[in-house]
Amino acid sequence: MTALSFYEYTTQVQQKFIESISLYRTFTKDKDKKEKKIMKILNNLSFDKLKDFLTSELKNNPPLRNHFTIYFSGKSSKGKSLNRYKKEINLSYREISDLDGYIEYGTEVDFSYIRDLANRYTDAGNFLEAATIYQALSEVIAENMEGVDDSDGYYGDEFCLAIEDFVNCINEAELGHIKKKKYIDYFFSKYIENDPDYFRENYDGALSEICLSKDDLEYWKKQLKPYLPKNLPDSEQWNEYYQAKELLLTQLYLLDSLNHEKEFYELVKKYWHQEEEFCLSYIERLEKD
C-alpha cells in the first residue's frame, strides 16, 4: 500500500467512524423521543381504553399473552416441564455448532433469553418455576461440556452462575424440610454422580447453602452414610484417595455443623496423621470450643 493510498484509507476510516457516531446519536435521540411520546400517551390514557387495547393485543399475540401472564401472576399460560426447558436450551447449542456438533473457541451460546424468563418468574414470586429453569440450564451446560471449547471458561462460569441462581431460588421459596428434601436428593445425587468431576464442588456448595436446618443436615448426613469409606486409601492411589478424602471431609463438616462432638473428634483422630486437612479442622474446632 502506497503512502497516498494509506492516507486515503485512514481518511475513509475516520469518515466512517464519524458517520457511525452521528448515526448513533441520531438513533439515541429518536429512541428518547419515541419513549417520551409513549409515556405521554400512557399518562393521558384512561383505564378502560388501556384495558381494551391490552385485551385485543393479548388475544392475538400468544407470546405477549404468556409474558403478561408470567409477569402478573407468576404462572405461565402453558406450563413447561424440566425436559421442555432443556430441549429449548439444547436447540441454542445446535444453532451455533459446526457440522460435527462441536462449538469452537469464542463461539458462545447466548443464555440471556432463558435467564430473562427465569427473572420474570422470580419477579412474580414464583421461585420454584425459576428454580426449574435454572436446573434445566445447569444440566444442559454440564451435559454439553465435552462438545464445546471452554478454554476461556465461559461455559464453566455460566454453569456456576446457574447453580448459584438455582440455590437462591430454593432459599427464596422458604421451603420446609419435607418439601426441600427433593432438592437435597437432587444435589446429592449430582455430587455422587461426579460427572463432570470439575463441577462436583458446585453441588457440594449447593448442599451447604440449602441445608440450613438441623433436619436438612441430618438428612444430608443420612444420604452420605452409605458412601463413606471404611479407610483412607494410600495417597499414591490418587483418584481413590481424593474421592475418599472428599467424602470424609463432608462427613466432618456435617458432624461439626450438627455439633456431634464425639463423632467429630473420633473421625479427626483417625485420619489426622494421613491428611493435613483433618488437622486443620481439628484446630478450628478446638478454637471454637
Secondary structure, DSSP 8 states (H G I E B T S, - for coil): --HHHHHHHHHHHHHHHHHHHHHHHHHHHHHHHHHHHHHHHHHH--HHHHHHHHHHHHHH-HHHHHHHHHHHHS--SS---HHHHHHHHHHHHHHHS-TTS-B-TT-----HHHHHHHHHHHHTT-HHHHHHHHHHHHHHHHHTGGGB--TT-HHHHHHHHHHHHHHHHHHHTT--HHHHHHHHHHHHHHHHH-SSGGGHHHHHHHHHHH--SHHHHHHHHHHHGGG--SS---TTSHHHHHHHHHHHHHHHHHHHHTT-HHHHHHHHHHHTTT-HHHHHHHHHHHHH-
